[in-house]
């Protein structure tokens, strides 16, 4: 679960810390549910009643850099097409889901590739009719995972461990960058 804010025409990227047990290559039934909710300014008439449109995409890639290049307007022409999560495995289409302010969809995954990384990309676009829209629009995001074939899966514990490992790696990276900057100056 995450509560964030996003600027107009902004993209935010989240790597889903899915454990190797969940991404195993053996066939099975796994579910990935994502819900996004926000509360924009609205007008009471017209088809485009929302001042702000926030939506999300589920993408599969080898790295965060690859996913960011795919969603960058400037670099998109030079970037190979990125594999987005299959729509055939999804219970609500992106087009239908994106119409509302509470958006939810569930993917049923039968077979995964352990080396793949899964990313959630949140995008905001404001309508032209409301130039005074909030500079940063708050939203909430919830991701739920389930492994239907493994009753004893410890997904919560494994995800918590992976999040802790990622936090340590980020801190080490920041410390290295700070040391490099300090040695230059």
C-alpha positions as CSV (number, residue, x, y, z in Angstrom):
1,X,0.0,0.0,0.0
2,X,1.3,3.5,-0.8
3,X,0.0,7.0,-0.6
4,X,1.7,9.3,-3.0
5,X,1.3,12.6,-4.9
6,X,1.9,13.1,-8.6
7,X,2.4,16.3,-10.8
8,X,0.6,17.0,-14.1
9,X,2.1,15.1,-17.0
10,X,4.1,13.1,-14.6
11,X,5.1,9.4,-14.5
12,X,5.9,7.5,-11.3
13,X,7.5,4.0,-11.4
14,X,7.2,1.3,-8.8
15,X,9.1,-2.0,-8.9
16,X,6.9,-4.7,-7.5
17,X,9.0,-6.7,-5.0
18,X,7.6,-10.1,-6.1
19,X,9.4,-13.0,-4.5
20,X,11.0,-15.8,-6.6
21,X,8.5,-18.3,-5.2
22,X,5.7,-16.3,-6.8
23,X,7.6,-15.8,-10.1
24,X,8.5,-19.5,-10.4
25,X,8.3,-21.0,-13.9
26,X,6.1,-23.9,-12.9
27,X,2.5,-23.7,-14.0
28,X,0.1,-22.5,-11.4
29,X,-2.6,-20.0,-10.6
30,X,-1.3,-16.7,-9.2
31,X,-3.3,-13.5,-8.9
32,X,-2.0,-9.9,-8.9
33,X,-4.6,-7.2,-8.0
34,X,-3.9,-3.5,-8.3
35,X,-6.2,-0.7,-7.1
36,X,-5.6,3.0,-7.5
37,X,-7.9,5.7,-6.0
38,X,-7.8,9.5,-6.2
39,X,-10.2,12.4,-5.6
40,X,-9.9,15.1,-8.3
41,X,-11.8,18.3,-8.8
42,X,-14.9,17.7,-10.9
43,X,-17.5,19.6,-12.8
44,X,-21.1,18.6,-12.7
45,X,-21.8,18.6,-16.5
46,X,-20.1,17.4,-19.6
47,X,-18.5,14.1,-20.5
48,X,-15.1,15.1,-19.3
49,X,-16.1,15.8,-15.7
50,X,-12.7,14.9,-14.1
51,X,-10.2,17.7,-13.9
52,X,-7.4,15.2,-13.5
53,X,-6.9,11.8,-15.1
54,X,-4.6,9.4,-13.2
55,X,-4.2,5.8,-14.4
56,X,-1.7,3.0,-14.2
57,X,-0.1,0.3,-16.4
58,X,1.5,-2.9,-15.3
59,X,4.7,-3.6,-17.3
60,X,7.4,-6.3,-17.4
61,X,11.0,-5.4,-18.0
62,X,14.6,-6.2,-17.2
63,X,15.3,-3.0,-15.3
64,X,13.7,0.3,-14.1
65,X,15.8,2.1,-16.7
66,X,14.2,0.1,-19.5
67,X,10.7,0.9,-18.3
68,X,11.5,4.6,-17.8
69,X,12.8,4.8,-21.4
70,X,9.6,3.1,-22.7
71,X,7.4,5.7,-21.0
72,X,9.6,8.7,-21.9
73,X,8.2,10.8,-24.8
74,X,11.7,11.8,-25.9
75,X,13.2,8.3,-25.8
76,X,10.2,6.2,-26.9
77,X,11.1,6.2,-30.6
78,X,14.6,4.8,-29.8
79,X,13.3,2.2,-27.3
80,X,12.1,-1.3,-28.1
81,X,8.5,-2.1,-27.4
82,X,8.1,-3.1,-23.8
83,X,6.1,-6.1,-22.8
84,X,3.1,-4.9,-20.9
85,X,1.1,-7.4,-18.8
86,X,-1.2,-9.4,-21.1
87,X,-4.7,-8.0,-21.3
88,X,-6.1,-11.5,-21.8
89,X,-5.1,-12.3,-18.2
90,X,-6.9,-9.2,-16.8
91,X,-10.5,-9.1,-15.6
92,X,-11.1,-5.4,-16.3
93,X,-9.6,-3.7,-19.4
94,X,-7.5,-0.6,-19.0
95,X,-9.9,1.4,-21.2
96,X,-12.9,0.6,-19.0
97,X,-10.9,0.9,-15.7
98,X,-9.4,4.3,-16.6
99,X,-12.8,6.0,-16.7
100,X,-13.2,6.2,-12.9
101,X,-11.4,7.6,-9.9
102,X,-11.3,4.2,-8.2
103,X,-9.5,1.8,-10.6
104,X,-9.0,-1.9,-10.0
105,X,-7.9,-4.8,-12.0
106,X,-6.8,-8.4,-11.4
107,X,-4.4,-10.4,-13.5
108,X,-4.4,-14.2,-13.3
109,X,-0.9,-15.5,-14.1
110,X,-0.4,-19.1,-15.0
111,X,3.3,-19.2,-15.8
112,X,6.0,-16.6,-15.0
113,X,9.6,-16.1,-15.7
114,X,11.8,-15.8,-12.5
115,X,14.2,-13.3,-14.1
116,X,11.5,-10.8,-15.1
117,X,10.8,-7.7,-13.1
118,X,7.3,-6.3,-12.8
119,X,6.7,-2.6,-12.6
120,X,3.7,-0.4,-12.0
121,X,3.6,2.9,-13.8
122,X,1.3,5.7,-12.6
123,X,0.6,8.5,-15.1
124,X,-1.3,11.8,-14.6
125,X,-2.8,14.1,-17.2
126,X,-4.9,17.2,-16.5
127,X,-7.8,18.4,-18.6
128,X,-7.5,21.9,-20.3
129,X,-10.7,23.2,-18.7
130,X,-9.2,23.5,-15.2
131,X,-6.0,25.4,-15.2
132,X,-6.1,25.7,-11.4
133,X,-5.9,22.0,-10.8
134,X,-3.8,20.9,-7.8
135,X,0.0,21.1,-8.4
136,X,0.3,17.7,-6.9
137,X,-2.6,15.3,-6.9
138,X,-2.7,12.8,-4.0
139,X,-3.6,9.2,-4.7
140,X,-3.5,5.8,-3.0
141,X,-2.3,2.5,-4.5
142,X,-2.8,-1.0,-3.2
143,X,-1.2,-4.2,-4.7
144,X,-2.4,-7.6,-3.6
145,X,-0.7,-10.9,-4.5
146,X,-2.1,-14.4,-4.1
147,X,-0.7,-17.9,-4.9
148,X,-3.8,-20.1,-5.3
149,X,-1.7,-23.3,-5.7
150,X,0.6,-22.8,-2.7
151,X,-1.5,-22.6,0.5
152,X,1.7,-22.3,2.6
153,X,3.2,-19.5,0.6
154,X,4.9,-16.9,2.8
155,X,4.4,-14.0,0.3
156,X,3.9,-11.3,2.9
157,X,7.2,-12.2,4.7
158,X,9.1,-12.6,1.4
159,X,7.9,-9.3,0.1
160,X,8.8,-7.5,3.4
161,X,12.3,-9.1,3.1
162,X,12.7,-7.9,-0.5
163,X,11.5,-4.4,0.4
164,X,14.1,-4.3,3.2
165,X,16.9,-5.5,0.8
166,X,15.9,-2.8,-1.7
167,X,16.0,-0.1,1.0
168,X,19.5,-1.2,2.1
169,X,20.7,-1.2,-1.6
170,X,19.2,2.3,-2.1
171,X,21.0,3.7,1.0
172,X,24.3,2.1,-0.1
173,X,23.9,3.7,-3.5
174,X,23.1,7.1,-2.0
175,X,26.2,6.8,0.3
176,X,28.4,5.9,-2.7
177,X,27.1,8.9,-4.7
178,X,27.6,11.2,-1.7
179,X,31.2,10.0,-1.3
180,X,31.9,10.5,-5.0
181,X,30.5,14.1,-4.9
182,X,32.5,14.8,-1.8
183,X,35.7,13.5,-3.3
184,X,35.2,15.7,-6.3
185,X,34.6,18.9,-4.3
